[in-house]
């Protein structure tokens, strides 16, 4: 540390106590979209999207809020919100699925010494697609 920096912090502590050790406002461009914008955006996401849309997207949100789509995108990114990401879990119809999955998870949580775990996919070249019907179809379906 430089002598001027140490002197500044000692002087601030002597004048203000512990409160003097907190950061002071820094110079620079003021925040354009603050907490109020964040709250407004998050509350808008709780409302249904406009007619004709299944879900909100960044351009539509920016139009509704009267801001740039980049401001919407940055705020959503900061909050960890992904408008078009879908996460799901495929339900197995195997009656022994619970026991099999518990055995595999047990190997990962408490592996025996010198253990080797191999995972084999029955059809590695076929990608499973999720359908609204609640079941799985594959791309390479032969009639």
C-alpha positions in Angstrom: 0.0 0.0 0.0 1.1 3.5 -0.7 1.6 6.0 2.1 -1.1 8.4 0.8 -3.6 5.6 0.7 -2.9 4.4 4.2 -3.0 8.1 5.4 -6.4 8.5 3.8 -7.9 5.4 5.5 -6.4 6.3 8.9 -7.8 9.9 8.6 -11.3 8.6 7.6 -11.3 6.1 10.5 -10.3 8.8 13.0 -13.0 11.1 11.8 -15.9 8.6 11.2 -15.0 5.4 12.9 -16.0 2.1 11.2 -18.4 4.0 8.9 -15.4 5.8 7.4 -14.0 2.5 6.1 -17.0 1.9 3.8 -16.6 2.8 0.1 -17.6 6.3 -0.9 -19.6 6.9 -4.1 -17.3 6.6 -7.1 -17.2 8.9 -10.1 -18.6 7.8 -13.4 -21.8 7.4 -15.3 -24.9 7.2 -13.0 -26.9 4.0 -13.0 -29.6 4.2 -15.7 -31.6 1.2 -14.8 -31.6 0.6 -11.1 -33.6 -1.4 -8.6 -36.9 0.1 -9.6 -36.4 -1.1 -13.2 -35.4 -4.5 -12.0 -38.5 -4.8 -9.8 -40.7 -3.5 -12.7 -39.2 -6.1 -15.1 -39.6 -9.0 -12.7 -43.2 -8.1 -11.9 -43.9 -7.9 -15.7 -42.6 -11.4 -16.1 -45.3 -12.6 -13.6 -48.1 -11.3 -15.9 -49.3 -13.3 -19.0 -47.5 -12.3 -22.3 -49.4 -10.4 -25.0 -52.0 -12.2 -27.1 -50.3 -14.4 -29.7 -47.2 -15.1 -27.6 -46.7 -18.2 -25.5 -44.0 -16.6 -23.3 -42.2 -13.3 -22.9 -39.2 -12.5 -25.0 -36.6 -9.7 -24.7 -37.9 -7.5 -27.6 -41.5 -7.7 -26.3 -40.5 -6.9 -22.8 -38.5 -3.9 -23.9 -41.5 -2.6 -25.9 -43.8 -3.0 -22.9 -41.4 -1.3 -20.5 -40.2 1.4 -23.0 -36.5 0.5 -22.6 -33.9 -1.0 -24.8 -33.8 -4.7 -25.3 -30.2 -4.7 -24.2 -31.2 -3.3 -20.8 -33.8 -6.1 -20.5 -31.2 -8.7 -21.5 -28.5 -7.4 -19.1 -31.0 -7.4 -16.2 -32.3 -10.8 -16.9 -28.7 -12.1 -17.3 -27.7 -10.5 -13.9 -30.8 -12.2 -12.3 -30.0 -15.6 -13.9 -33.2 -15.7 -15.8 -33.3 -17.4 -19.2 -36.6 -16.8 -21.0 -36.3 -19.6 -23.5 -34.5 -22.3 -21.5 -36.7 -25.3 -20.8 -35.6 -27.8 -18.2 -37.4 -31.1 -17.8 -37.1 -34.6 -16.4 -38.0 -37.6 -18.4 -40.0 -40.1 -16.4 -39.0 -43.7 -16.8 -41.6 -46.5 -17.2 -39.2 -49.1 -15.9 -40.6 -50.6 -12.8 -37.1 -51.1 -11.4 -36.0 -47.5 -12.1 -36.0 -46.4 -8.5 -33.7 -49.3 -7.4 -31.4 -48.9 -10.4 -31.0 -45.1 -10.0 -30.4 -45.5 -6.3 -27.6 -48.0 -7.0 -26.0 -45.7 -9.6 -26.2 -42.7 -7.3 -24.8 -44.7 -4.5 -21.7 -45.6 -6.6 -21.1 -41.9 -7.2 -21.6 -40.9 -3.6 -19.6 -43.7 -2.0 -17.5 -45.4 -4.6 -15.7 -48.6 -3.6 -11.9 -48.7 -3.9 -10.6 -49.4 -7.4 -14.2 -49.1 -8.8 -15.0 -48.5 -12.4 -18.4 -47.2 -13.5 -19.4 -47.7 -17.1 -22.5 -46.1 -18.6 -23.8 -47.5 -21.9 -26.5 -45.8 -23.9 -28.7 -48.2 -25.9 -29.0 -45.9 -28.9 -26.4 -43.2 -28.7 -27.0 -41.9 -32.3 -30.7 -41.1 -31.6 -31.6 -37.9 -29.8 -34.7 -38.2 -27.6 -37.2 -35.4 -28.1 -39.6 -34.2 -25.5 -43.2 -34.0 -26.6 -46.2 -32.3 -25.0 -48.0 -35.7 -25.1 -45.9 -36.8 -22.1 -43.9 -39.5 -23.8 -40.7 -39.6 -25.7 -40.3 -40.0 -29.5 -37.1 -40.3 -31.4 -36.1 -38.6 -34.7 -35.2 -41.8 -36.5 -38.6 -43.5 -36.4 -39.2 -46.2 -39.0 -42.7 -47.0 -40.1 
